[in-house]
Amino acid sequence: MIDMIYNLRVGDIHAAEFSDEFNKLCIPFENSLSEEQIDVFHKILDCVSDTAAAEMRAAHKVGFKDGATVMGEVLK
């Protein structure tokens, strides 16, 4: 249920722009790569994004459970 609630709300969260530091590092680096290397680089970035999203979902679950525990203790 928590996954469903969280995943339905993900579309409401707008991604921030890349930082200036990221752009300074990645754009020149990407420009120096071949087409095949660019594809691999993008796949790596996708893996990093997927990992970050999974960590956010896990943190949301823990926070939700902690909040429910606190509410239960307050209501006792």
C-alpha positions as CSV (number, residue, x, y, z in Angstrom):
1,M,0.0,0.0,0.0
2,I,2.8,2.4,0.9
3,D,4.5,1.7,-2.5
4,M,1.2,2.4,-4.3
5,I,0.7,5.7,-2.5
6,Y,4.2,6.8,-2.9
7,N,4.5,5.8,-6.6
8,L,1.2,7.5,-7.5
9,R,2.5,10.8,-6.0
10,V,5.9,10.6,-7.7
11,G,4.5,12.2,-10.8
12,D,3.6,15.3,-8.8
13,I,7.2,15.8,-7.8
14,H,9.1,17.9,-10.3
15,A,12.7,17.1,-10.9
16,A,15.2,19.9,-10.1
17,E,17.7,21.1,-12.6
18,F,21.2,19.6,-12.6
19,S,23.7,21.6,-10.4
20,D,26.2,23.8,-12.0
21,E,29.0,21.5,-10.8
22,F,27.3,18.5,-12.5
23,N,27.0,20.4,-15.8
24,K,30.6,21.6,-15.6
25,L,31.8,18.0,-15.2
26,C,29.4,16.0,-17.3
27,I,28.9,18.1,-20.4
28,P,32.6,18.3,-21.4
29,F,33.0,14.6,-20.4
30,E,30.1,13.5,-22.5
31,N,31.3,15.6,-25.5
32,S,34.6,13.7,-25.3
33,L,32.9,10.2,-25.6
34,S,32.1,8.1,-28.7
35,E,28.4,7.2,-29.4
36,E,28.9,3.8,-27.8
37,Q,30.5,5.3,-24.7
38,I,27.7,7.9,-24.5
39,D,25.1,5.0,-24.5
40,V,27.0,3.3,-21.7
41,F,27.3,6.5,-19.7
42,H,23.6,7.2,-20.0
43,K,22.8,3.6,-18.8
44,I,25.1,4.2,-15.8
45,L,23.3,7.5,-15.0
46,D,20.0,5.7,-15.3
47,C,21.2,3.1,-12.7
48,V,22.3,5.8,-10.4
49,S,18.8,7.5,-10.7
50,D,17.1,4.2,-10.1
51,T,19.2,3.6,-7.0
52,A,18.4,7.0,-5.6
53,A,14.7,6.5,-6.3
54,A,14.8,3.2,-4.4
55,E,16.5,4.8,-1.5
56,M,13.9,7.5,-1.4
57,R,11.1,4.9,-1.4
58,A,12.8,3.0,1.4
59,A,13.2,6.2,3.4
60,H,9.6,7.1,2.8
61,K,8.5,3.7,4.2
62,V,10.6,4.0,7.3
63,G,9.4,7.5,7.9
64,F,5.8,6.4,7.5
65,K,6.3,3.5,9.9
66,D,8.0,5.8,12.4
67,G,5.2,8.3,12.1
68,A,2.6,5.6,12.7
69,T,4.5,4.4,15.7
70,V,4.6,7.8,17.2
71,M,0.9,8.3,16.6
72,G,0.1,5.0,18.3
73,E,2.1,6.0,21.3
74,V,0.5,9.4,21.6
75,L,-3.0,7.8,21.4
76,K,-2.3,5.4,24.3
